[in-house]
Amino acid sequence: MININDEMQSMLQLFGRRLKEARLERNESQEIFAQRLGLTRQSYSKMEKGSPSVPIGYWLVAGNILNRLSTWKDVFAEQENLFARFDKKAKVRRRAGGRRKKER
């Protein structure tokens, strides 16, 4: 059993509702969309209900089918730390200026 809190459960249910809306926009039945995912209709129905037992791989495949896979890349994106970015920029090695003298 997966331990999830109420906030996580509501997020899964929101994902399920959005998945259902996207499927209906495509005018596909649960049976057909489940086959495209490689799931049974019952397992796909669990996705739409927000069940935490559905492996994330199926969510990624669904995102790919619906042309929304690119949005997954931001799920665990690193948060930008402006102080670290400034420190890194300040420590950039700079080349010495001026031209070199030619040896004769």
Residue frames relative to the residue before (quaternion, step in Angstrom):
aa qw qx qy qz dx dy dz
M 1.0000 0.0000 0.0000 0.0000 0.00 0.00 0.00
I 0.3394 -0.7368 0.5551 0.1838 3.53 -0.93 0.93
N 0.2949 -0.7575 0.5575 0.1689 3.56 -0.87 0.97
I 0.1243 0.7811 -0.6018 0.1110 3.56 -0.53 1.16
N 0.4093 -0.7015 0.5228 0.2590 3.55 -1.12 0.61
D 0.7390 -0.4282 0.2871 0.4337 3.57 -1.32 0.10
E 0.6385 0.5328 -0.3340 0.4437 3.59 1.00 -0.77
M 0.6522 0.5022 -0.3080 0.4770 3.58 0.98 -0.83
Q 0.6452 0.5239 -0.3214 0.4537 3.58 0.97 -0.85
S 0.6681 0.4840 -0.3175 0.4675 3.58 0.94 -0.80
M 0.6131 0.5339 -0.3545 0.4621 3.59 1.07 -0.62
L 0.6490 0.5049 -0.3168 0.4727 3.60 0.95 -0.82
Q 0.6513 0.5033 -0.3196 0.4694 3.58 0.99 -0.77
L 0.6168 0.5302 -0.3379 0.4736 3.58 1.08 -0.70
F 0.6309 0.5179 -0.3267 0.4764 3.60 0.98 -0.85
G 0.6551 0.5259 -0.3046 0.4488 3.57 0.96 -0.91
R 0.6550 0.5014 -0.3142 0.4700 3.59 0.95 -0.84
R 0.6624 0.4976 -0.3083 0.4676 3.58 0.96 -0.83
L 0.6204 0.5316 -0.3351 0.4693 3.56 1.06 -0.74
K 0.6543 0.5097 -0.3083 0.4659 3.56 0.93 -0.89
E 0.6484 0.5183 -0.3178 0.4583 3.60 0.93 -0.88
A 0.6630 0.4997 -0.3052 0.4665 3.58 0.95 -0.88
R 0.6365 0.5202 -0.3248 0.4677 3.60 1.02 -0.79
L 0.6791 0.4901 -0.2916 0.4621 3.57 0.91 -0.90
E 0.5943 0.5524 -0.3632 0.4580 3.60 1.11 -0.63
R 0.6868 0.4497 -0.2655 0.5055 3.56 1.13 -0.66
N 0.3659 -0.7607 0.4593 0.2766 3.56 1.34 -0.06
E 0.4309 0.6737 -0.4764 0.3653 3.57 0.92 0.98
S 0.4504 -0.6636 0.5243 0.2862 3.54 -1.11 0.69
Q 0.6454 -0.4920 0.3983 0.4275 3.56 -1.28 0.26
E 0.6250 0.5659 -0.3316 0.4233 3.57 1.00 -0.86
I 0.6968 0.4662 -0.2753 0.4704 3.59 0.82 -0.98
F 0.6787 0.4818 -0.3062 0.4621 3.58 0.86 -0.91
A 0.6152 0.5446 -0.3373 0.4595 3.59 1.06 -0.75
Q 0.6409 0.5172 -0.3235 0.4660 3.60 0.98 -0.81
R 0.6434 0.5225 -0.3240 0.4560 3.58 0.97 -0.80
L 0.6893 0.4609 -0.2672 0.4910 3.57 1.14 -0.68
G 0.4492 -0.6766 0.4631 0.3549 3.57 1.20 -0.44
L 0.5531 0.5859 -0.3881 0.4474 3.56 1.20 0.62
T 0.5125 -0.5598 0.5190 0.3931 3.52 -1.32 0.11
R 0.6403 -0.5159 0.3848 0.4193 3.57 -1.22 0.34
Q 0.6325 0.5463 -0.3297 0.4390 3.58 1.04 -0.77
S 0.6641 0.4880 -0.3039 0.4780 3.60 0.97 -0.83
Y 0.6384 0.5109 -0.3314 0.4707 3.56 1.02 -0.75
S 0.6088 0.5569 -0.3442 0.4480 3.57 1.03 -0.76
K 0.6139 0.5430 -0.3345 0.4652 3.57 1.09 -0.71
M 0.6070 0.5443 -0.3552 0.4572 3.59 1.04 -0.72
E 0.6929 0.4834 -0.2791 0.4564 3.57 0.84 -0.98
K 0.6758 0.4691 -0.2910 0.4884 3.59 1.18 -0.49
G 0.5139 -0.6747 0.4000 0.3474 3.58 1.27 -0.15
S 0.2691 0.7785 -0.5239 0.2170 3.57 1.06 0.64
P 0.4017 -0.7311 0.4960 0.2412 3.60 -0.86 0.91
S 0.5687 0.6297 -0.3777 0.3706 3.61 1.22 -0.14
V 0.5662 0.5938 -0.3929 0.4153 3.62 1.24 -0.17
P 0.4491 -0.7071 0.4713 0.2761 3.63 -0.68 1.03
I 0.5889 -0.6212 0.3969 0.3314 3.56 -1.03 0.83
G 0.5421 0.6357 -0.3937 0.3835 3.58 1.14 -0.52
Y 0.6537 0.5039 -0.3129 0.4699 3.57 1.04 -0.74
W 0.6100 0.5302 -0.3513 0.4727 3.58 1.10 -0.61
L 0.6501 0.5102 -0.3161 0.4660 3.58 1.01 -0.78
V 0.6377 0.5101 -0.3260 0.4763 3.59 0.98 -0.80
A 0.6413 0.5140 -0.3249 0.4680 3.59 0.97 -0.83
G 0.6357 0.5247 -0.3215 0.4661 3.59 1.00 -0.80
N 0.6448 0.5170 -0.3124 0.4683 3.57 1.04 -0.78
I 0.6526 0.5118 -0.3119 0.4635 3.59 0.92 -0.90
L 0.7395 0.4084 -0.2129 0.4910 3.58 1.00 -0.85
N 0.4404 -0.7171 0.4289 0.3284 3.60 1.32 0.17
R 0.5458 0.5927 -0.4096 0.4278 3.57 1.01 0.84
L 0.3159 0.7834 -0.4842 0.2282 3.56 1.23 0.35
S 0.6054 0.5909 -0.3622 0.3913 3.58 1.03 -0.71
T 0.6189 0.5577 -0.3573 0.4223 3.60 1.10 -0.52
W 0.5784 0.6016 -0.3734 0.4052 3.60 1.19 -0.42
K 0.5856 0.6111 -0.3842 0.3688 3.60 1.06 -0.57
D 0.6838 0.4871 -0.2772 0.4672 3.58 1.20 -0.50
V 0.4290 0.7339 -0.4529 0.2686 3.59 1.23 -0.17
F 0.8092 0.1120 -0.0461 0.5748 3.59 0.83 -0.94
A 0.1922 0.8030 -0.5365 0.1742 3.57 1.06 0.73
E 0.5325 -0.6177 0.4697 0.3380 3.54 -1.10 0.69
Q 0.3936 -0.6915 0.5502 0.2532 3.51 -1.04 0.78
E 0.4494 -0.7035 0.4840 0.2624 3.54 -0.92 0.92
N 0.1778 -0.7545 0.6261 0.0847 3.53 -0.93 1.01
L 0.3323 -0.7896 0.4808 0.1870 3.59 -0.26 1.25
F 0.6244 0.5387 -0.3476 0.4463 3.61 1.06 -0.66
A 0.6575 0.4933 -0.3057 0.4804 3.58 0.96 -0.86
R 0.6342 0.5325 -0.3254 0.4565 3.57 1.00 -0.79
F 0.6528 0.5039 -0.3081 0.4743 3.59 0.99 -0.85
D 0.6527 0.5134 -0.3148 0.4596 3.60 0.92 -0.91
K 0.6525 0.5135 -0.3133 0.4608 3.58 0.95 -0.85
K 0.6642 0.5019 -0.2993 0.4662 3.55 0.97 -0.86
A 0.6563 0.5217 -0.3048 0.4519 3.59 1.03 -0.81
K 0.7154 0.4541 -0.2508 0.4680 3.60 1.12 -0.62
V 0.3797 0.7351 -0.4862 0.2811 3.59 1.25 0.13
R 0.4332 -0.6989 0.5101 0.2526 3.54 -0.87 0.98
R 0.1610 -0.7961 0.5790 0.0710 3.54 -0.85 0.96
R 0.4791 -0.6556 0.5046 0.2933 3.52 -1.15 0.68
A 0.5446 -0.5945 0.4764 0.3507 3.51 -1.19 0.58
G 0.4247 -0.7236 0.4869 0.2429 3.57 -0.96 0.85
G 0.6672 0.5235 -0.3698 0.3795 3.54 -1.30 0.13
R 0.4855 -0.6541 0.4946 0.3030 3.50 -1.27 0.33
R 0.4714 -0.6558 0.5085 0.2986 3.49 -1.19 0.53
K 0.4729 -0.6543 0.5098 0.2971 3.51 -1.15 0.67
K 0.3939 -0.7044 0.5381 0.2431 3.52 -1.01 0.82
E 0.3583 -0.7129 0.5581 0.2277 3.55 -1.00 0.80
R 0.2853 -0.7789 0.5376 0.1514 3.56 -1.02 0.79
